Amino acid sequence: MVQTVTRTRPEQRTAAEIVRDLARVHGIRHERSELDDFGHTVAKLSDADVELDDTEWLIVALMRAKVISSEDGMALSAAHLRQKAA
């Protein structure tokens, strides 16, 4: 489902818009968990500079809720990062 949406006229909808719409329709919000805090701490200790934005956190929440598959989540994440860099 998401794959079709992201490949159909991408100039009309950004990945962030698709993610926000999916989250709204399914009543999904990101709430930081202890596991998120642990992952952030591990990343800091390894000198990794990883900070997710709101869209990326929503993608994580959508995958955890099984609204989207991990493949769709990765496709949306890649599209979002490409669009942010443009």
PDB file of N, CA, C and O in Angstrom:
ATOM      1  N   MET A   1       0.821  -1.185   0.000  1.00  0.00           N
ATOM      2  CA  MET A   1       0.000   0.000   0.000  1.00  0.00           C
ATOM      3  C   MET A   1       0.867   1.252   0.000  1.00  0.00           C
ATOM      4  O   MET A   1       0.709   2.099  -0.879  1.00  0.00           O
ATOM      5  N   VAL A   2       1.768   1.394   0.948  1.00  0.00           N
ATOM      6  CA  VAL A   2       2.611   2.573   1.045  1.00  0.00           C
ATOM      7  C   VAL A   2       3.500   2.682  -0.185  1.00  0.00           C
ATOM      8  O   VAL A   2       3.724   3.778  -0.699  1.00  0.00           O
ATOM      9  N   GLN A   3       4.001   1.559  -0.651  1.00  0.00           N
ATOM     10  CA  GLN A   3       4.880   1.556  -1.809  1.00  0.00           C
ATOM     11  C   GLN A   3       4.186   2.189  -3.004  1.00  0.00           C
ATOM     12  O   GLN A   3       4.794   2.984  -3.720  1.00  0.00           O
ATOM     13  N   THR A   4       2.931   1.851  -3.229  1.00  0.00           N
ATOM     14  CA  THR A   4       2.175   2.423  -4.333  1.00  0.00           C
ATOM     15  C   THR A   4       1.998   3.920  -4.136  1.00  0.00           C
ATOM     16  O   THR A   4       2.146   4.694  -5.082  1.00  0.00           O
ATOM     17  N   VAL A   5       1.685   4.328  -2.921  1.00  0.00           N
ATOM     18  CA  VAL A   5       1.465   5.742  -2.631  1.00  0.00           C
ATOM     19  C   VAL A   5       2.742   6.544  -2.853  1.00  0.00           C
ATOM     20  O   VAL A   5       2.689   7.637  -3.416  1.00  0.00           O
ATOM     21  N   THR A   6       3.886   6.021  -2.421  1.00  0.00           N
ATOM     22  CA  THR A   6       5.127   6.786  -2.531  1.00  0.00           C
ATOM     23  C   THR A   6       5.636   6.847  -3.963  1.00  0.00           C
ATOM     24  O   THR A   6       6.421   7.735  -4.297  1.00  0.00           O
ATOM     25  N   ARG A   7       5.210   5.930  -4.808  1.00  0.00           N
ATOM     26  CA  ARG A   7       5.676   5.928  -6.190  1.00  0.00           C
ATOM     27  C   ARG A   7       4.703   6.601  -7.149  1.00  0.00           C
ATOM     28  O   ARG A   7       5.012   6.764  -8.330  1.00  0.00           O
ATOM     29  N   THR A   8       3.546   6.987  -6.661  1.00  0.00           N
ATOM     30  CA  THR A   8       2.553   7.628  -7.506  1.00  0.00           C
ATOM     31  C   THR A   8       2.650   9.135  -7.324  1.00  0.00           C
ATOM     32  O   THR A   8       2.340   9.658  -6.254  1.00  0.00           O
ATOM     33  N   ARG A   9       3.073   9.818  -8.348  1.00  0.00           N
ATOM     34  CA  ARG A   9       3.197  11.271  -8.344  1.00  0.00           C
ATOM     35  C   ARG A   9       3.890  11.791  -7.084  1.00  0.00           C
ATOM     36  O   ARG A   9       3.277  12.510  -6.295  1.00  0.00           O
ATOM     37  N   PRO A  10       5.142  11.439  -6.892  1.00  0.00           N
ATOM     38  CA  PRO A  10       5.847  11.844  -5.670  1.00  0.00           C
ATOM     39  C   PRO A  10       5.961  13.361  -5.526  1.00  0.00           C
ATOM     40  O   PRO A  10       6.180  13.862  -4.423  1.00  0.00           O
ATOM     41  N   GLU A  11       5.813  14.102  -6.638  1.00  0.00           N
ATOM     42  CA  GLU A  11       5.919  15.554  -6.552  1.00  0.00           C
ATOM     43  C   GLU A  11       4.724  16.165  -5.824  1.00  0.00           C
ATOM     44  O   GLU A  11       4.779  17.323  -5.411  1.00  0.00           O
ATOM     45  N   GLN A  12       3.651  15.403  -5.666  1.00  0.00           N
ATOM     46  CA  GLN A  12       2.458  15.940  -5.026  1.00  0.00           C
ATOM     47  C   GLN A  12       2.451  15.742  -3.515  1.00  0.00           C
ATOM     48  O   GLN A  12       1.915  16.581  -2.790  1.00  0.00           O
ATOM     49  N   ARG A  13       3.025  14.666  -3.032  1.00  0.00           N
ATOM     50  CA  ARG A  13       3.014  14.381  -1.599  1.00  0.00           C
ATOM     51  C   ARG A  13       4.412  13.999  -1.145  1.00  0.00           C
ATOM     52  O   ARG A  13       5.069  13.156  -1.757  1.00  0.00           O
ATOM     53  N   THR A  14       4.853  14.620  -0.078  1.00  0.00           N
ATOM     54  CA  THR A  14       6.163  14.254   0.467  1.00  0.00           C
ATOM     55  C   THR A  14       6.001  13.021   1.350  1.00  0.00           C
ATOM     56  O   THR A  14       4.894  12.664   1.753  1.00  0.00           O
ATOM     57  N   ALA A  15       7.117  12.388   1.637  1.00  0.00           N
ATOM     58  CA  ALA A  15       7.102  11.242   2.545  1.00  0.00           C
ATOM     59  C   ALA A  15       6.562  11.666   3.910  1.00  0.00           C
ATOM     60  O   ALA A  15       5.814  10.923   4.544  1.00  0.00           O
ATOM     61  N   ALA A  16       6.944  12.863   4.360  1.00  0.00           N
ATOM     62  CA  ALA A  16       6.473  13.356   5.659  1.00  0.00           C
ATOM     63  C   ALA A  16       4.954  13.495   5.672  1.00  0.00           C
ATOM     64  O   ALA A  16       4.313  13.180   6.675  1.00  0.00           O
ATOM     65  N   GLU A  17       4.376  13.962   4.575  1.00  0.00           N
ATOM     66  CA  GLU A  17       2.915  14.089   4.493  1.00  0.00           C
ATOM     67  C   GLU A  17       2.248  12.710   4.526  1.00  0.00           C
ATOM     68  O   GLU A  17       1.230  12.524   5.193  1.00  0.00           O
ATOM     69  N   ILE A  18       2.817  11.762   3.814  1.00  0.00           N
ATOM     70  CA  ILE A  18       2.271  10.400   3.796  1.00  0.00           C
ATOM     71  C   ILE A  18       2.322   9.801   5.197  1.00  0.00           C
ATOM     72  O   ILE A  18       1.353   9.199   5.660  1.00  0.00           O
ATOM     73  N   VAL A  19       3.458   9.972   5.865  1.00  0.00           N
ATOM     74  CA  VAL A  19       3.626   9.419   7.219  1.00  0.00           C
ATOM     75  C   VAL A  19       2.636  10.067   8.184  1.00  0.00           C
ATOM     76  O   VAL A  19       1.987   9.372   8.966  1.00  0.00           O
ATOM     77  N   ARG A  20       2.517  11.388   8.134  1.00  0.00           N
ATOM     78  CA  ARG A  20       1.567  12.081   9.023  1.00  0.00           C
ATOM     79  C   ARG A  20       0.133  11.614   8.766  1.00  0.00           C
ATOM     80  O   ARG A  20      -0.634  11.405   9.706  1.00  0.00           O
ATOM     81  N   ASP A  21      -0.227  11.450   7.480  1.00  0.00           N
ATOM     82  CA  ASP A  21      -1.580  10.997   7.142  1.00  0.00           C
ATOM     83  C   ASP A  21      -1.833   9.578   7.660  1.00  0.00           C
ATOM     84  O   ASP A  21      -2.890   9.303   8.228  1.00  0.00           O
ATOM     85  N   LEU A  22      -0.864   8.676   7.464  1.00  0.00           N
ATOM     86  CA  LEU A  22      -1.011   7.309   7.962  1.00  0.00           C
ATOM     87  C   LEU A  22      -1.166   7.302   9.482  1.00  0.00           C
ATOM     88  O   LEU A  22      -2.020   6.596  10.019  1.00  0.00           O
ATOM     89  N   ALA A  23      -0.348   8.080  10.164  1.00  0.00           N
ATOM     90  CA  ALA A  23      -0.406   8.138  11.624  1.00  0.00           C
ATOM     91  C   ALA A  23      -1.759   8.680  12.080  1.00  0.00           C
ATOM     92  O   ALA A  23      -2.353   8.154  13.021  1.00  0.00           O
ATOM     93  N   ARG A  24      -2.238   9.711  11.429  1.00  0.00           N
ATOM     94  CA  ARG A  24      -3.525  10.308  11.805  1.00  0.00           C
ATOM     95  C   ARG A  24      -4.663   9.315  11.594  1.00  0.00           C
ATOM     96  O   ARG A  24      -5.495   9.122  12.482  1.00  0.00           O
ATOM     97  N   VAL A  25      -4.701   8.690  10.429  1.00  0.00           N
ATOM     98  CA  VAL A  25      -5.768   7.742  10.096  1.00  0.00           C
ATOM     99  C   VAL A  25      -5.805   6.570  11.082  1.00  0.00           C
ATOM    100  O   VAL A  25      -6.881   6.086  11.434  1.00  0.00           O
ATOM    101  N   HIS A  26      -4.633   6.116  11.522  1.00  0.00           N
ATOM    102  CA  HIS A  26      -4.553   4.953  12.409  1.00  0.00           C
ATOM    103  C   HIS A  26      -4.425   5.324  13.886  1.00  0.00           C
ATOM    104  O   HIS A  26      -4.274   4.448  14.737  1.00  0.00           O
ATOM    105  N   GLY A  27      -4.483   6.613  14.188  1.00  0.00           N
ATOM    106  CA  GLY A  27      -4.411   7.052  15.579  1.00  0.00           C
ATOM    107  C   GLY A  27      -3.074   6.753  16.236  1.00  0.00           C
ATOM    108  O   GLY A  27      -3.015   6.427  17.421  1.00  0.00           O
ATOM    109  N   ILE A  28      -2.000   6.865  15.461  1.00  0.00           N
ATOM    110  CA  ILE A  28      -0.659   6.548  15.966  1.00  0.00           C
ATOM    111  C   ILE A  28       0.065   7.840  16.337  1.00  0.00           C
ATOM    112  O   ILE A  28       0.064   8.814  15.584  1.00  0.00           O
ATOM    113  N   ARG A  29       0.682   7.822  17.516  1.00  0.00           N
ATOM    114  CA  ARG A  29       1.565   8.904  17.952  1.00  0.00           C
ATOM    115  C   ARG A  29       2.828   8.261  18.494  1.00  0.00           C
ATOM    116  O   ARG A  29       2.793   7.152  19.029  1.00  0.00           O
ATOM    117  N   HIS A  30       3.930   8.955  18.354  1.00  0.00           N
ATOM    118  CA  HIS A  30       5.159   8.409  18.919  1.00  0.00           C
ATOM    119  C   HIS A  30       5.256   8.802  20.379  1.00  0.00           C
ATOM    120  O   HIS A  30       5.133   9.972  20.740  1.00  0.00           O
ATOM    121  N   GLU A  31       5.479   7.804  21.203  1.00  0.00           N
ATOM    122  CA  GLU A  31       5.760   8.034  22.615  1.00  0.00           C
ATOM    123  C   GLU A  31       7.074   7.357  22.917  1.00  0.00           C
ATOM    124  O   GLU A  31       7.217   6.147  22.743  1.00  0.00           O
ATOM    125  N   ARG A  32       8.019   8.129  23.364  1.00  0.00           N
ATOM    126  CA  ARG A  32       9.364   7.618  23.619  1.00  0.00           C
ATOM    127  C   ARG A  32       9.332   6.521  24.682  1.00  0.00           C
ATOM    128  O   ARG A  32       8.690   6.669  25.722  1.00  0.00           O
ATOM    129  N   SER A  33      10.028   5.424  24.408  1.00  0.00           N
ATOM    130  CA  SER A  33      10.063   4.293  25.345  1.00  0.00           C
ATOM    131  C   SER A  33      11.443   4.190  25.985  1.00  0.00           C
ATOM    132  O   SER A  33      12.379   4.892  25.600  1.00  0.00           O
ATOM    133  N   GLU A  34      11.547   3.312  26.958  1.00  0.00           N
ATOM    134  CA  GLU A  34      12.843   3.065  27.595  1.00  0.00           C
ATOM    135  C   GLU A  34      13.837   2.509  26.585  1.00  0.00           C
ATOM    136  O   GLU A  34      15.030   2.804  26.654  1.00  0.00           O
ATOM    137  N   LEU A  35      13.348   1.707  25.650  1.00  0.00           N
ATOM    138  CA  LEU A  35      14.215   1.149  24.621  1.00  0.00           C
ATOM    139  C   LEU A  35      14.765   2.260  23.712  1.00  0.00           C
ATOM    140  O   LEU A  35      15.916   2.202  23.279  1.00  0.00           O
ATOM    141  N   ASP A  36      13.933   3.267  23.429  1.00  0.00           N
ATOM    142  CA  ASP A  36      14.407   4.409  22.650  1.00  0.00           C
ATOM    143  C   ASP A  36      15.526   5.138  23.390  1.00  0.00           C
ATOM    144  O   ASP A  36      16.541   5.506  22.799  1.00  0.00           O
ATOM    145  N   ASP A  37      15.322   5.341  24.691  1.00  0.00           N
ATOM    146  CA  ASP A  37      16.348   6.004  25.505  1.00  0.00           C
ATOM    147  C   ASP A  37      17.639   5.189  25.533  1.00  0.00           C
ATOM    148  O   ASP A  37      18.733   5.747  25.440  1.00  0.00           O
ATOM    149  N   PHE A  38      17.510   3.874  25.662  1.00  0.00           N
ATOM    150  CA  PHE A  38      18.679   2.997  25.663  1.00  0.00           C
ATOM    151  C   PHE A  38      19.421   3.106  24.324  1.00  0.00           C
ATOM    152  O   PHE A  38      20.644   3.248  24.301  1.00  0.00           O
ATOM    153  N   GLY A  39      18.693   3.040  23.232  1.00  0.00           N
ATOM    154  CA  GLY A  39      19.304   3.153  21.903  1.00  0.00           C
ATOM    155  C   GLY A  39      20.019   4.474  21.725  1.00  0.00           C
ATOM    156  O   GLY A  39      21.103   4.524  21.143  1.00  0.00           O
ATOM    157  N   HIS A  40      19.421   5.545  22.220  1.00  0.00           N
ATOM    158  CA  HIS A  40      20.048   6.863  22.121  1.00  0.00           C
ATOM    159  C   HIS A  40      21.351   6.899  22.916  1.00  0.00           C
ATOM    160  O   HIS A  40      22.348   7.454  22.454  1.00  0.00           O
ATOM    161  N   THR A  41      21.343   6.310  24.103  1.00  0.00           N
ATOM    162  CA  THR A  41      22.545   6.268  24.944  1.00  0.00           C
ATOM    163  C   THR A  41      23.651   5.464  24.271  1.00  0.00           C
ATOM    164  O   THR A  41      24.806   5.890  24.252  1.00  0.00           O
ATOM    165  N   VAL A  42      23.306   4.313  23.724  1.00  0.00           N
ATOM    166  CA  VAL A  42      24.293   3.481  23.029  1.00  0.00           C
ATOM    167  C   VAL A  42      24.881   4.233  21.838  1.00  0.00           C
ATOM    168  O   VAL A  42      26.089   4.193  21.605  1.00  0.00           O
ATOM    169  N   ALA A  43      24.021   4.917  21.090  1.00  0.00           N
ATOM    170  CA  ALA A  43      24.497   5.682  19.930  1.00  0.00           C
ATOM    171  C   ALA A  43      25.467   6.781  20.371  1.00  0.00           C
ATOM    172  O   ALA A  43      26.492   6.999  19.725  1.00  0.00           O
ATOM    173  N   LYS A  44      25.150   7.468  21.461  1.00  0.00           N
ATOM    174  CA  LYS A  44      26.041   8.523  21.960  1.00  0.00           C
ATOM    175  C   LYS A  44      27.390   7.945  22.383  1.00  0.00           C
ATOM    176  O   LYS A  44      28.435   8.536  22.113  1.00  0.00           O
ATOM    177  N   LEU A  45      27.363   6.782  23.051  1.00  0.00           N
ATOM    178  CA  LEU A  45      28.601   6.161  23.510  1.00  0.00           C
ATOM    179  C   LEU A  45      29.477   5.713  22.348  1.00  0.00           C
ATOM    180  O   LEU A  45      30.699   5.643  22.483  1.00  0.00           O
ATOM    181  N   SER A  46      28.866   5.410  21.213  1.00  0.00           N
ATOM    182  CA  SER A  46      29.639   4.958  20.054  1.00  0.00           C
ATOM    183  C   SER A  46      30.008   6.127  19.136  1.00  0.00           C
ATOM    184  O   SER A  46      30.478   5.920  18.017  1.00  0.00           O
ATOM    185  N   ASP A  47      29.797   7.330  19.608  1.00  0.00           N
ATOM    186  CA  ASP A  47      30.077   8.552  18.850  1.00  0.00           C
ATOM    187  C   ASP A  47      29.231   8.679  17.587  1.00  0.00           C
ATOM    188  O   ASP A  47      29.588   9.412  16.665  1.00  0.00           O
ATOM    189  N   ALA A  48      28.122   7.972  17.549  1.00  0.00           N
ATOM    190  CA  ALA A  48      27.209   8.093  16.407  1.00  0.00           C
ATOM    191  C   ALA A  48      26.334   9.325  16.619  1.00  0.00           C
ATOM    192  O   ALA A  48      25.836   9.563  17.720  1.00  0.00           O
ATOM    193  N   ASP A  49      26.157  10.090  15.575  1.00  0.00           N
ATOM    194  CA  ASP A  49      25.339  11.289  15.644  1.00  0.00           C
ATOM    195  C   ASP A  49      23.984  10.967  15.017  1.00  0.00           C
ATOM    196  O   ASP A  49      23.744  11.250  13.844  1.00  0.00           O
ATOM    197  N   VAL A  50      23.106  10.371  15.825  1.00  0.00           N
ATOM    198  CA  VAL A  50      21.809   9.941  15.316  1.00  0.00           C
ATOM    199  C   VAL A  50      20.712  10.667  16.084  1.00  0.00           C
ATOM    200  O   VAL A  50      20.513  10.426  17.275  1.00  0.00           O
ATOM    201  N   GLU A  51      20.012  11.543  15.406  1.00  0.00           N
ATOM    202  CA  GLU A  51      18.864  12.226  15.987  1.00  0.00           C
ATOM    203  C   GLU A  51      17.716  12.097  15.001  1.00  0.00           C
ATOM    204  O   GLU A  51      17.787  12.617  13.887  1.00  0.00           O
ATOM    205  N   LEU A  52      16.667  11.410  15.405  1.00  0.00           N
ATOM    206  CA  LEU A  52      15.512  11.255  14.538  1.00  0.00           C
ATOM    207  C   LEU A  52      14.603  12.472  14.656  1.00  0.00           C
ATOM    208  O   LEU A  52      14.434  13.036  15.737  1.00  0.00           O
ATOM    209  N   ASP A  53      14.020  12.866  13.526  1.00  0.00           N
ATOM    210  CA  ASP A  53      13.051  13.954  13.579  1.00  0.00           C
ATOM    211  C   ASP A  53      11.656  13.367  13.802  1.00  0.00           C
ATOM    212  O   ASP A  53      11.506  12.150  13.909  1.00  0.00           O
ATOM    213  N   ASP A  54      10.642  14.220  13.872  1.00  0.00           N
ATOM    214  CA  ASP A  54       9.286  13.763  14.169  1.00  0.00           C
ATOM    215  C   ASP A  54       8.780  12.748  13.147  1.00  0.00           C
ATOM    216  O   ASP A  54       8.119  11.777  13.514  1.00  0.00           O
ATOM    217  N   THR A  55       9.081  12.965  11.880  1.00  0.00           N
ATOM    218  CA  THR A  55       8.639  12.040  10.831  1.00  0.00           C
ATOM    219  C   THR A  55       9.280  10.675  11.013  1.00  0.00           C
ATOM    220  O   THR A  55       8.606   9.651  10.894  1.00  0.00           O
ATOM    221  N   GLU A  56      10.567  10.650  11.298  1.00  0.00           N
ATOM    222  CA  GLU A  56      11.263   9.374  11.490  1.00  0.00           C
ATOM    223  C   GLU A  56      10.727   8.627  12.710  1.00  0.00           C
ATOM    224  O   GLU A  56      10.590   7.404  12.684  1.00  0.00           O
ATOM    225  N   TRP A  57      10.422   9.370  13.779  1.00  0.00           N
ATOM    226  CA  TRP A  57       9.840   8.720  14.957  1.00  0.00           C
ATOM    227  C   TRP A  57       8.459   8.164  14.632  1.00  0.00           C
ATOM    228  O   TRP A  57       8.098   7.092  15.119  1.00  0.00           O
ATOM    229  N   LEU A  58       7.680   8.875  13.816  1.00  0.00           N
ATOM    230  CA  LEU A  58       6.366   8.362  13.423  1.00  0.00           C
ATOM    231  C   LEU A  58       6.497   7.099  12.580  1.00  0.00           C
ATOM    232  O   LEU A  58       5.687   6.182  12.710  1.00  0.00           O
ATOM    233  N   ILE A  59       7.506   7.042  11.721  1.00  0.00           N
ATOM    234  CA  ILE A  59       7.742   5.829  10.932  1.00  0.00           C
ATOM    235  C   ILE A  59       8.019   4.656  11.871  1.00  0.00           C
ATOM    236  O   ILE A  59       7.485   3.564  11.675  1.00  0.00           O
ATOM    237  N   VAL A  60       8.846   4.875  12.882  1.00  0.00           N
ATOM    238  CA  VAL A  60       9.131   3.831  13.879  1.00  0.00           C
ATOM    239  C   VAL A  60       7.835   3.390  14.561  1.00  0.00           C
ATOM    240  O   VAL A  60       7.590   2.194  14.721  1.00  0.00           O
ATOM    241  N   ALA A  61       7.009   4.354  14.961  1.00  0.00           N
ATOM    242  CA  ALA A  61       5.754   4.036  15.647  1.00  0.00           C
ATOM    243  C   ALA A  61       4.803   3.268  14.726  1.00  0.00           C
ATOM    244  O   ALA A  61       4.132   2.338  15.172  1.00  0.00           O
ATOM    245  N   LEU A  62       4.740   3.644  13.455  1.00  0.00           N
ATOM    246  CA  LEU A  62       3.881   2.943  12.495  1.00  0.00           C
ATOM    247  C   LEU A  62       4.345   1.502  12.292  1.00  0.00           C
ATOM    248  O   LEU A  62       3.526   0.591  12.167  1.00  0.00           O
ATOM    249  N   MET A  63       5.664   1.303  12.260  1.00  0.00           N
ATOM    250  CA  MET A  63       6.182  -0.062  12.117  1.00  0.00           C
ATOM    251  C   MET A  63       5.906  -0.876  13.387  1.00  0.00           C
ATOM    252  O   MET A  63       5.511  -2.039  13.299  1.00  0.00           O
ATOM    253  N   ARG A  64       6.107  -0.284  14.549  1.00  0.00           N
ATOM    254  CA  ARG A  64       5.856  -0.995  15.816  1.00  0.00           C
ATOM    255  C   ARG A  64       4.391  -1.403  15.938  1.00  0.00           C
ATOM    256  O   ARG A  64       4.075  -2.461  16.482  1.00  0.00           O
ATOM    257  N   ALA A  65       3.494  -0.545  15.422  1.00  0.00           N
ATOM    258  CA  ALA A  65       2.058  -0.841  15.475  1.00  0.00           C
ATOM    259  C   ALA A  65       1.630  -1.765  14.339  1.00  0.00           C
ATOM    260  O   ALA A  65       0.460  -2.135  14.235  1.00  0.00           O
ATOM    261  N   LYS A  66       2.588  -2.135  13.490  1.00  0.00           N
ATOM    262  CA  LYS A  66       2.331  -3.023  12.349  1.00  0.00           C
ATOM    263  C   LYS A  66       1.350  -2.418  11.343  1.00  0.00           C
ATOM    264  O   LYS A  66       0.632  -3.134  10.645  1.00  0.00           O
ATOM    265  N   VAL A  67       1.338  -1.085  11.286  1.00  0.00           N
ATOM    266  CA  VAL A  67       0.536  -0.394  10.275  1.00  0.00           C
ATOM    267  C   VAL A  67       1.254  -0.479   8.936  1.00  0.00           C
ATOM    268  O   VAL A  67       0.624  -0.612   7.887  1.00  0.00           O
ATOM    269  N   ILE A  68       2.580  -0.400   8.983  1.00  0.00           N
ATOM    270  CA  ILE A  68       3.391  -0.547   7.773  1.00  0.00           C
ATOM    271  C   ILE A  68       4.450  -1.610   8.027  1.00  0.00           C
ATOM    272  O   ILE A  68       4.840  -1.859   9.168  1.00  0.00           O
ATOM    273  N   SER A  69       4.903  -2.226   6.955  1.00  0.00           N
ATOM    274  CA  SER A  69       5.956  -3.240   7.070  1.00  0.00           C
ATOM    275  C   SER A  69       7.304  -2.546   7.245  1.00  0.00           C
ATOM    276  O   SER A  69       7.423  -1.341   7.022  1.00  0.00           O
ATOM    277  N   SER A  70       8.302  -3.303   7.640  1.00  0.00           N
ATOM    278  CA  SER A  70       9.644  -2.722   7.769  1.00  0.00           C
ATOM    279  C   SER A  70      10.151  -2.267   6.406  1.00  0.00           C
ATOM    280  O   SER A  70      10.874  -1.275   6.318  1.00  0.00           O
ATOM    281  N   GLU A  71       9.779  -2.982   5.339  1.00  0.00           N
ATOM    282  CA  GLU A  71      10.192  -2.581   3.992  1.00  0.00           C
ATOM    283  C   GLU A  71       9.580  -1.233   3.615  1.00  0.00           C
ATOM    284  O   GLU A  71      10.262  -0.364   3.070  1.00  0.00           O
ATOM    285  N   ASP A  72       8.272  -1.063   3.911  1.00  0.00           N
ATOM    286  CA  ASP A  72       7.629   0.216   3.634  1.00  0.00           C
ATOM    287  C   ASP A  72       8.212   1.321   4.512  1.00  0.00           C
ATOM    288  O   ASP A  72       8.374   2.457   4.068  1.00  0.00           O
ATOM    289  N   GLY A  73       8.525   0.978   5.760  1.00  0.00           N
ATOM    290  CA  GLY A  73       9.132   1.958   6.652  1.00  0.00           C
ATOM    291  C   GLY A  73      10.476   2.430   6.139  1.00  0.00           C
ATOM    292  O   GLY A  73      10.785   3.621   6.186  1.00  0.00           O
ATOM    293  N   MET A  74      11.279   1.490   5.647  1.00  0.00           N
ATOM    294  CA  MET A  74      12.593   1.864   5.112  1.00  0.00           C
ATOM    295  C   MET A  74      12.441   2.706   3.838  1.00  0.00           C
ATOM    296  O   MET A  74      13.201   3.650   3.624  1.00  0.00           O
ATOM    297  N   ALA A  75      11.469   2.366   3.001  1.00  0.00           N
ATOM    298  CA  ALA A  75      11.233   3.141   1.775  1.00  0.00           C
ATOM    299  C   ALA A  75      10.790   4.561   2.116  1.00  0.00           C
ATOM    300  O   ALA A  75      11.253   5.523   1.502  1.00  0.00           O
ATOM    301  N   LEU A  76       9.905   4.690   3.083  1.00  0.00           N
ATOM    302  CA  LEU A  76       9.464   6.023   3.501  1.00  0.00           C
ATOM    303  C   LEU A  76      10.607   6.803   4.138  1.00  0.00           C
ATOM    304  O   LEU A  76      10.761   8.000   3.894  1.00  0.00           O
ATOM    305  N   SER A  77      11.397   6.133   4.944  1.00  0.00           N
ATOM    306  CA  SER A  77      12.534   6.786   5.592  1.00  0.00           C
ATOM    307  C   SER A  77      13.542   7.274   4.555  1.00  0.00           C
ATOM    308  O   SER A  77      14.032   8.400   4.645  1.00  0.00           O
ATOM    309  N   ALA A  78      13.853   6.430   3.572  1.00  0.00           N
ATOM    310  CA  ALA A  78      14.802   6.825   2.528  1.00  0.00           C
ATOM    311  C   ALA A  78      14.259   7.993   1.724  1.00  0.00           C
ATOM    312  O   ALA A  78      14.995   8.932   1.420  1.00  0.00           O
ATOM    313  N   ALA A  79      12.975   7.944   1.377  1.00  0.00           N
ATOM    314  CA  ALA A  79      12.362   9.047   0.626  1.00  0.00           C
ATOM    315  C   ALA A  79      12.395  10.336   1.458  1.00  0.00           C
ATOM    316  O   ALA A  79      12.687  11.412   0.938  1.00  0.00           O
ATOM    317  N   HIS A  80      12.096  10.214   2.738  1.00  0.00           N
ATOM    318  CA  HIS A  80      12.107  11.385   3.623  1.00  0.00           C
ATOM    319  C   HIS A  80      13.511  11.997   3.695  1.00  0.00           C
ATOM    320  O   HIS A  80      13.665  13.215   3.603  1.00  0.00           O
ATOM    321  N   LEU A  81      14.518  11.161   3.857  1.00  0.00           N
ATOM    322  CA  LEU A  81      15.892  11.683   3.943  1.00  0.00           C
ATOM    323  C   LEU A  81      16.328  12.331   2.623  1.00  0.00           C
ATOM    324  O   LEU A  81      17.004  13.359   2.628  1.00  0.00           O
ATOM    325  N   ARG A  82      15.940  11.730   1.501  1.00  0.00           N
ATOM    326  CA  ARG A  82      16.249  12.332   0.201  1.00  0.00           C
ATOM    327  C   ARG A  82      15.573  13.690   0.056  1.00  0.00           C
ATOM    328  O   ARG A  82      16.184  14.646  -0.421  1.00  0.00           O
ATOM    329  N   GLN A  83      14.320  13.771   0.465  1.00  0.00           N
ATOM    330  CA  GLN A  83      13.576  15.017   0.347  1.00  0.00           C
ATOM    331  C   GLN A  83      14.122  16.090   1.288  1.00  0.00           C
ATOM    332  O   GLN A  83      14.133  17.271   0.942  1.00  0.00           O
ATOM    333  N   LYS A  84      14.571  15.686   2.465  1.00  0.00           N
ATOM    334  CA  LYS A  84      15.179  16.660   3.390  1.00  0.00           C
ATOM    335  C   LYS A  84      16.476  17.212   2.833  1.00  0.00           C
ATOM    336  O   LYS A  84      16.797  18.383   3.037  1.00  0.00           O
ATOM    337  N   ALA A  85      17.224  16.372   2.130  1.00  0.00           N
ATOM    338  CA  ALA A  85      18.536  16.783   1.599  1.00  0.00           C
ATOM    339  C   ALA A  85      18.404  17.647   0.345  1.00  0.00           C
ATOM    340  O   ALA A  85      19.334  18.369  -0.017  1.00  0.00           O
ATOM    341  N   ALA A  86      17.260  17.573  -0.307  1.00  0.00           N
ATOM    342  CA  ALA A  86      17.065  18.308  -1.566  1.00  0.00           C
ATOM    343  C   ALA A  86      16.885  19.794  -1.343  1.00  0.00           C
ATOM    344  O   ALA A  86      16.711  20.545  -2.302  1.00  0.00           O
TER     345      ALA A  86
END
